[in-house]
Every structure is written in structure tokens, then in C-alpha cells.
Amino acid sequence: MMLRASQLASPVLCAITQSLIPTLNLSSSSSLSIFQKPASFASFYKSLNPASNSNSFHIHIISRSFTSPKAASFSSGTEGSSPGGGDREILVQHLLVKEDDLNLLSELQRRVSQGKDLSDLAVEHSICPSKGEGGMLGWVRKGQLVPEFEEVAFTTPLNKVARCKTKFGWHLLQVLSEREASLLQDIQPDELHKKMQDPNFHKEAQLIDVREPEEV
């Protein structure tokens, strides 16, 4: 059995993963919950495919320091400081409209500039299944998004709203926060058992069962 830590602050319900991965989430309170990542828009959000290893576990140690969301403003996607690169994770939300709905995109962008919350507009207008979560994609790092989206997301200053075009259509996106990327560590079962006895371990690591259904 192999465990991999969650990279997300909230479930990634935007149906853009490459595969349907059943996961077992162990929270800091030791409660268990099962959730699944949906599978449409598969190539937009690239799932990671860890190699199978029945004798070890993979753990992410999550950084607790991150910047807080602020009021939205607009960016071309290239100005100002970048919210991070490969050693950073960003918390991003977006809405998606069809390629021929550029007028709608412009209207939605205007409404955001007037103070409308992007998440509310995502619920109402986005064609991405993440609309159910207000367009929230969760914490992502470089290499998980299609290049066009990633280029804008990782060069847009925090809390700015930017637009970009991918093969799925037009996006309005907003980077809400950033943090140091979580660390992937290998650990043997006996060492994991010892660490599980430490209450502080549960505050730093989140474990996810990534076995295929037939392996359970």
C-alpha cells in the first residue's frame, strides 16, 4: 500500500483530472473520509501518477505559512511579481466560458472590477464543474496545469484577476494565496507507525490512499 499526501487546502472538484482516483484522507483529528476526483476536462488538470511500491509510503509535509486573500484587481498576467514557481504552490480559482463567449467573459470581467466576487460568477456562469465550489481549484504547483493556464496563473500577482485562453475556452482566474510547496518524503511502514504516535505529526502531514479499487 502506498500513501500520498494531499496538496490541496480544499477538494479539487473541478472535473479536470486525468483519472478517477479513490483517496483516503487522514486528517489531523484522525478522522477518515473518502472522496474522488472527477474525470472530465482530463488534460486541464494533470493528475500525478506515483509509482507503485507496496513497502513504502509517500508523505507531503505541508507548510503552514501562506499569504491571505485580499480584494480583487486586474492584471495582464505578466506584470508585477510572480506568485511563485516550481518551489511554490498557489491557491487559485477560476471560471470558464466557451471560446465564442468572449463578450460574456468581458462582461464578467467588468462585473468583477465593480466588486462582484469571482466565485459567485463562477457558480452562475462557469461551464467547468468546479462551479459547484465557486471555481476553486485548490492548491496547485507547476506541472499540474495545462501550459496556457499555468503561464498566466504563475505570473499573475496575488489577488489580481487575469484572463487566459486554453483549448477549453476562456478563463478568468484569480490567485488567492501562495505558500511553500509541500515536501514529498518516502517513509517505511515501521517508521510511519512510530510517527503516527506523535500528535504533532498529524498537524504537519496529510495521508492519502492512492491504491486502485482492485488493490483494496
C-alpha positions in Angstrom: 0.0 0.0 0.0 1.2 3.5 -0.8 0.0 6.7 0.7 0.5 10.2 -0.8 -0.2 13.4 1.0 -2.9 15.9 -0.2 -1.7 19.1 -1.8 -5.0 20.8 -1.5 -6.5 23.1 1.0 -9.9 22.2 -0.2 -11.2 19.3 -2.5 -10.5 19.8 -6.2 -13.9 19.3 -7.5 -13.3 20.8 -10.9 -13.6 17.8 -13.2 -10.2 18.1 -14.8 -8.1 15.2 -13.5 -6.8 12.6 -15.9 -8.2 9.7 -13.9 -10.7 8.8 -11.2 -8.6 8.3 -8.1 -10.2 7.0 -4.9 -8.5 8.5 -1.9 -8.4 8.0 1.8 -7.9 11.2 3.7 -6.4 11.1 7.2 -7.0 14.5 8.9 -5.2 15.9 12.0 -8.0 14.6 14.1 -7.5 11.1 12.8 -11.0 11.0 11.2 -11.3 9.3 7.8 -13.2 10.4 4.8 -13.5 9.1 1.2 -13.6 11.4 -1.8 -13.0 11.1 -5.5 -11.6 13.4 -8.2 -13.9 13.6 -11.3 -12.5 12.8 -14.7 -13.8 15.2 -17.4 -11.6 18.1 -18.7 -8.9 15.4 -18.2 -5.9 17.2 -19.7 -6.5 20.6 -18.0 -5.5 19.4 -14.5 -2.9 16.7 -14.8 -3.0 14.1 -12.2 0.3 12.8 -10.8 0.8 9.0 -11.2 3.1 7.8 -8.4 4.9 4.5 -9.0 3.5 1.5 -7.0 5.6 0.4 -4.1 3.9 -1.9 -1.5 6.7 -1.4 1.0 6.8 2.4 1.4 4.6 5.4 1.8 4.8 8.9 0.3 4.1 11.8 2.6 3.7 15.5 2.0 4.7 17.8 4.8 2.5 20.9 4.4 3.9 24.4 5.1 1.7 26.4 7.5 2.9 29.8 6.3 0.9 31.4 3.4 -0.4 34.8 2.4 -4.0 35.8 2.9 -6.5 36.6 0.1 -7.3 40.3 -0.5 -9.6 42.3 -2.7 -9.5 41.5 -6.4 -7.9 43.7 -9.1 -6.9 43.1 -12.7 -3.7 42.0 -14.3 -2.4 41.3 -17.8 -0.8 38.2 -16.3 2.7 39.4 -16.9 3.1 42.4 -14.6 4.5 42.6 -11.1 6.0 39.9 -9.0 5.2 36.3 -9.7 3.3 34.3 -7.0 5.8 31.5 -7.3 7.5 28.9 -9.4 8.2 25.2 -9.0 9.0 25.6 -5.3 5.7 27.3 -4.6 2.1 26.4 -4.5 -0.7 28.8 -5.4 -4.4 28.7 -4.3 -6.3 29.5 -7.5 -10.0 29.9 -8.5 -11.4 30.4 -12.0 -14.4 30.5 -14.2 -14.6 29.1 -17.7 -16.7 30.2 -20.7 -16.9 28.9 -24.2 -14.4 30.2 -26.8 -17.1 32.1 -28.7 -18.4 33.7 -25.4 -15.8 36.4 -25.4 -18.4 39.1 -24.9 -19.7 37.2 -21.8 -16.1 37.0 -20.5 -15.7 40.8 -20.9 -18.9 41.4 -19.1 -18.0 39.1 -16.2 -14.6 40.8 -16.0 -16.3 44.2 -15.8 -18.5 42.9 -13.0 -15.5 41.7 -11.0 -13.9 45.1 -11.5 -17.0 46.6 -9.9 -16.7 44.4 -6.9 -18.5 41.2 -7.8 -16.9 38.1 -6.3 -15.4 35.8 -8.9 -16.6 32.8 -7.0 -20.2 33.9 -7.3 -19.9 34.5 -11.0 -18.3 31.0 -11.4 -21.3 29.4 -9.7 -23.7 31.3 -12.1 -21.8 31.2 -15.4 -18.8 28.8 -15.5 -19.0 25.7 -17.6 -16.3 24.0 -15.5 -17.7 21.5 -12.9 -15.7 23.5 -10.3 -18.5 25.9 -10.4 -20.1 23.9 -7.6 -17.1 25.0 -5.4 -17.1 28.6 -6.7 -14.5 27.8 -9.3 -11.9 26.7 -6.6 -9.1 24.6 -8.0 -7.3 24.3 -4.7 -3.5 24.4 -4.2 -1.6 23.7 -7.3 2.1 23.7 -8.4 3.8 24.0 -11.7 3.4 20.9 -13.9 -0.2 20.2 -12.9 -2.0 22.6 -15.2 -2.1 23.0 -19.0 0.7 25.4 -20.1 -1.5 28.3 -21.2 -3.4 28.4 -17.9 -0.2 27.7 -15.9 1.8 30.5 -17.6 -0.8 33.1 -16.6 -1.5 31.7 -13.1 2.1 31.7 -12.1 2.9 35.1 -13.4 -0.2 36.9 -12.1 0.3 38.9 -8.8 -1.7 37.7 -5.8 -5.4 38.7 -5.8 -5.2 40.1 -9.4 -7.8 38.7 -11.8 -6.5 37.7 -15.2 -7.9 36.1 -18.4 -6.4 33.4 -20.5 -7.4 31.1 -23.3 -6.9 27.4 -23.5 -8.4 24.7 -25.7 -11.3 24.5 -23.3 -12.3 28.2 -23.8 -11.7 31.5 -22.0 -10.8 31.6 -18.3 -10.9 34.3 -15.7 -8.6 33.3 -12.9 -7.5 34.7 -9.5 -4.6 33.6 -7.4 -5.8 33.9 -3.8 -2.8 32.8 -1.8 0.7 31.2 -2.0 2.8 29.0 0.1 6.0 26.9 0.1 5.5 23.7 -1.8 4.9 20.7 0.4 7.7 18.2 0.6 7.4 14.7 -0.7 9.1 12.2 1.6 9.4 8.4 1.5 8.9 6.5 4.7 8.9 2.8 5.6 5.8 1.3 7.4 7.6 0.8 10.7 8.8 4.4 10.8 5.3 5.6 9.8 3.9 3.6 12.7 6.2 5.4 15.1 5.4 8.8 13.7 1.7 8.2 13.9 2.1 8.1 17.7 3.3 11.8 17.6 0.4 14.2 17.8 2.5 16.9 16.0 2.9 14.6 13.0 -0.9 14.8 12.3 -0.6 18.6 12.2 2.1 18.5 9.5 1.2 15.6 7.3 -1.9 14.5 5.5 -2.0 11.0 4.1 -4.0 9.8 1.1 -4.5 6.2 0.0 -4.0 6.1 -3.8 -4.5 2.4 -4.4 -6.6 1.4 -7.4 -10.0 -0.1 -6.5 -8.8 -3.6 -7.3 -5.9 -3.2 -5.0 -8.0 -2.5 -1.9 
